[in-house]
Each structure stands twice: as C-alpha cells, then as structure tokens.
Amino acid sequence: MITLKNGFEVEYDEDFDAFFKKLLDSVINESKKSAEKKSETQDGESARDLFLKELMDNCILVTHQIFELSKKNEELSKFIVTGFLFNSAVLCLADSSENSEKEKNPDTLH
C-alpha cells in the first residue's frame, strides 16, 4: 500500500496498469485537493505553485515508500519501478507520434 501526504492510501494491485493509473490519478487529485486547501490560507503563492509543490511532495513520498518496500520485497519494488519507467516511455511515445503527425500535416487538429 502507498500512502500519500494527506493520508490517502492506494492499494497494490497485481494488474500493474490498473495500479499505476490509480496511483497517478490519486497523486494528481489528492495534490490538487491539498493545494486548494492551502490556497485558502496562504497568500503570495499561486494555486499552480502550490499544486506543483504538493505534487512533488507526493512524488518524493511515493519514491521513499518504494525504497522502503525494496528492503522487504525487492522483486515487487523492481516491478513497480520498471512499470513506472515503461508507462512513462509509452506516454512519451504517444506525445512523440502525435507531434510527428502534426509536423507532417500541420492542418491536423488532433
């Protein structure tokens, strides 16, 4: 189980894609919620900056938990890190192929 900064918990799932999606969605959504709460009480920092700080804090916390997990279950932590890298590469491929298509046909809107 991964716990985010505000206490929200994400359960491991044997289906890595489902786990990865739920973790990413949770990190983003819970970071937004926390930033919105803080923006009501803090002056000077933009909502965007508060959100990015919360996002980074959650990413650091998740990474720390994966390192701790590696002490107990090295195979699971390797699987999680590999899955993160693979999914990130796939997301970049989608962006890369989309940009390549736009360069070939600048009239394409999607």
MISE-63928 format. One record per residue: residue number from 1; residue in three letters; x, y, z of N, C-alpha, C in turn. Coordinates in steps of 0.05 Angstrom, whole numbers, plus 5000, padded with zeros to 4 digits. Layout:
BEGIN
   k   r n.c1 n.c2 n.c3 ca.c1 ca.c2 ca.c3 c.c1 c.c2 c.c3
 NUM ALA    X    Y    Z     X     Y     Z    X    Y    Z
...
end
This chain:
BEGIN
   k   r n.c1 n.c2 n.c3 ca.c1 ca.c2 ca.c3 c.c1 c.c2 c.c3
   1 MET 5017 4977 5000  5000  5000  5000 5018 5025 5000
   2 ILE 5010 5045 4984  5024  5070  4983 5006 5091 4997
   3 THR 5018 5107 5015  5004  5128  5028 5014 5155 5019
   4 LEU 4995 5172 5011  5002  5199  5002 5004 5218 5026
   5 LYS 5014 5241 5021  5020  5261  5041 4996 5267 5059
   6 ASN 4972 5268 5047  4948  5274  5063 4935 5250 5076
   7 GLY 4948 5226 5073  4938  5202  5086 4922 5184 5067
   8 PHE 4917 5193 5043  4902  5177  5023 4919 5152 5017
   9 GLU 4906 5129 5016  4920  5104  5011 4913 5092 4984
  10 VAL 4933 5082 4971  4929  5068  4945 4939 5039 4949
  11 GLU 4921 5020 4946  4927  4992  4949 4943 4982 4925
  12 TYR 4961 4963 4930  4975  4950  4908 4955 4933 4892
  13 ASP 4960 4930 4867  4943  4913  4850 4961 4896 4833
  14 GLU 4954 4871 4830  4971  4853  4813 4970 4862 4784
  15 ASP 4949 4876 4776  4947  4887  4749 4962 4914 4750
  16 PHE 4988 4914 4741  5004  4938  4745 4992 4962 4731
  17 ASP 4980 4959 4708  4969  4982  4694 4947 4995 4710
  18 ALA 4930 4979 4723  4908  4989  4740 4920 5003 4764
  19 PHE 4941 4991 4776  4954  5004  4799 4967 5030 4792
  20 PHE 4982 5030 4769  4995  5054  4760 4975 5077 4755
  21 LYS 4953 5071 4741  4933  5091  4735 4921 5102 4761
  22 LYS 4914 5083 4780  4902  5092  4805 4922 5109 4821
  23 LEU 4947 5101 4821  4967  5117  4836 4971 5144 4824
  24 LEU 4974 5146 4797  4977  5172  4784 4953 5190 4788
  25 ASP 4929 5178 4784  4905  5194  4788 4903 5204 4817
  26 SER 4910 5187 4836  4909  5194  4864 4929 5216 4871
  27 VAL 4954 5213 4861  4975  5233  4866 4966 5260 4855
  28 ILE 4955 5261 4831  4946  5286  4819 4922 5297 4834
  29 ASN 4902 5281 4838  4877  5291  4850 4881 5299 4879
  30 GLU 4895 5283 4894  4900  5290  4922 4918 5314 4925
  31 SER 4937 5317 4907  4954  5341  4907 4938 5366 4901
  32 LYS 4919 5364 4882  4902  5387  4876 4885 5394 4901
  33 LYS 4873 5374 4914  4857  5379  4937 4873 5393 4959
  34 SER 4897 5383 4964  4914  5395  4985 4922 5423 4978
  35 ALA 4928 5428 4953  4936  5454  4944 4913 5474 4946
  36 GLU 4889 5465 4940  4865  5482  4942 4860 5490 4971
  37 LYS 4864 5471 4989  4861  5477  5018 4881 5498 5027
  38 LYS 4906 5494 5018  4928  5512  5025 4924 5540 5013
  39 SER 4913 5541 4989  4910  5567  4975 4890 5585 4989
  40 GLU 4872 5572 5005  4853  5588  5020 4866 5602 5044
  41 THR 4889 5591 5053  4901  5602  5077 4928 5617 5072
  42 GLN 4940 5612 5049  4966  5624  5044 4963 5647 5023
  43 ASP 4978 5668 5028  4979  5689  5008 5006 5688 4993
  44 GLY 5007 5700 4970  5032  5703  4956 5038 5681 4936
  45 GLU 5031 5656 4942  5037  5635  4924 5013 5629 4906
  46 SER 5019 5625 4881  4997  5619  4862 4986 5591 4867
  47 ALA 4962 5586 4858  4950  5560  4861 4967 5539 4846
  48 ARG 4978 5548 4823  4994  5530  4807 5019 5522 4822
  49 ASP 5033 5541 4835  5057  5535  4850 5051 5517 4874
  50 LEU 5029 5522 4887  5021  5505  4910 5016 5476 4900
  51 PHE 5002 5474 4877  4996  5448  4866 5022 5433 4859
  52 LEU 5041 5447 4846  5066  5434  4838 5082 5425 4863
  53 LYS 5081 5441 4884  5095  5433  4909 5083 5408 4921
  54 GLU 5056 5408 4921  5042  5384  4932 5048 5360 4915
  55 LEU 5048 5363 4889  5054  5342  4870 5082 5331 4875
  56 MET 5101 5348 4877  5129  5340  4882 5132 5326 4909
  57 ASP 5119 5337 4930  5120  5325  4956 5109 5296 4955
  58 ASN 5086 5292 4941  5075  5266  4939 5093 5247 4923
  59 CYS 5105 5257 4902  5124  5241  4886 5148 5232 4903
  60 ILE 5158 5250 4919  5181  5244  4937 5172 5223 4958
  61 LEU 5148 5226 4969  5138  5207  4989 5134 5180 4977
  62 VAL 5122 5178 4953  5118  5152  4940 5145 5139 4934
  63 THR 5164 5154 4924  5191  5143  4919 5204 5132 4944
  64 HIS 5201 5147 4966  5212  5138  4992 5199 5112 5000
  65 GLN 5173 5110 4996  5159  5085  5004 5168 5062 4986
  66 ILE 5173 5067 4961  5183  5045  4944 5211 5036 4953
  67 PHE 5228 5055 4961  5254  5048  4971 5252 5031 4997
  68 GLU 5233 5039 5014  5229  5023  5038 5218 4996 5032
  69 LEU 5200 4994 5012  5189  4969  5003 5211 4950 4993
  70 SER 5231 4962 4980  5253  4946  4969 5268 4930 4991
  71 LYS 5267 4941 5015  5281  4927  5037 5266 4901 5045
  72 LYS 5240 4901 5040  5223  4878  5048 5217 4860 5024
  73 ASN 5213 4873 5001  5205  4858  4977 5218 4870 4952
  74 GLU 5242 4862 4948  5258  4874  4926 5245 4869 4899
  75 GLU 5234 4846 4895  5222  4839  4869 5198 4858 4863
  76 LEU 5181 4862 4883  5158  4880  4878 5167 4908 4873
  77 SER 5187 4918 4887  5196  4945  4883 5209 4948 4855
  78 LYS 5224 4927 4846  5235  4928  4819 5213 4928 4798
  79 PHE 5192 4912 4803  5170  4911  4785 5156 4938 4783
  80 ILE 5152 4951 4805  5139  4978  4806 5156 4998 4791
  81 VAL 5182 4999 4796  5199  5019  4783 5200 5014 4753
  82 THR 5202 4989 4745  5202  4982  4717 5176 4990 4704
  83 GLY 5154 4985 4717  5128  4993  4707 5125 5023 4704
  84 PHE 5135 5037 4723  5135  5067  4722 5150 5076 4697
  85 LEU 5174 5065 4693  5191  5074  4671 5177 5066 4644
  86 PHE 5167 5042 4643  5154  5033  4618 5130 5050 4611
  87 ASN 5113 5055 4631  5089  5072  4626 5096 5100 4619
  88 SER 5117 5111 4631  5126  5138  4624 5136 5138 4595
  89 ALA 5151 5118 4587  5161  5116  4559 5138 5114 4540
  90 VAL 5117 5099 4547  5094  5096  4529 5080 5123 4526
  91 LEU 5077 5137 4548  5064  5164  4547 5081 5183 4529
  92 CYS 5107 5181 4531  5124  5198  4514 5121 5190 4485
  93 LEU 5119 5164 4480  5115  5155  4452 5090 5167 4440
  94 ALA 5069 5167 4456  5043  5178  4446 5047 5207 4439
  95 ASP 5060 5222 4457  5065  5251  4451 5083 5254 4427
  96 SER 5103 5237 4425  5122  5238  4403 5109 5233 4376
  97 SER 5092 5212 4375  5079  5205  4350 5058 5226 4343
  98 GLU 5045 5238 4363  5026  5259  4358 5039 5284 4346
  99 ASN 5062 5291 4358  5077  5314  4348 5088 5309 4320
 100 SER 5096 5284 4315  5107  5277  4288 5085 5280 4267
 101 GLU 5061 5271 4274  5038  5273  4255 5032 5302 4250
 102 LYS 5033 5319 4270  5027  5348  4267 5048 5361 4249
 103 GLU 5073 5352 4251  5094  5363  4234 5090 5355 4205
 104 LYS 5080 5331 4201  5075  5322  4174 5051 5336 4161
 105 ASN 5031 5340 4177  5006  5352  4168 4997 5374 4188
 106 PRO 5007 5398 4185  5002  5419  4205 4972 5427 4206
 107 ASP 4956 5418 4187  4927  5424  4188 4912 5405 4207
 108 THR 4925 5384 4216  4912  5365  4233 4908 5378 4261
 109 LEU 4884 5377 4271  4878  5390  4297 4880 5370 4321
 110 HIS 4882 5345 4316  4882  5326  4338 4907 5309 4338
end
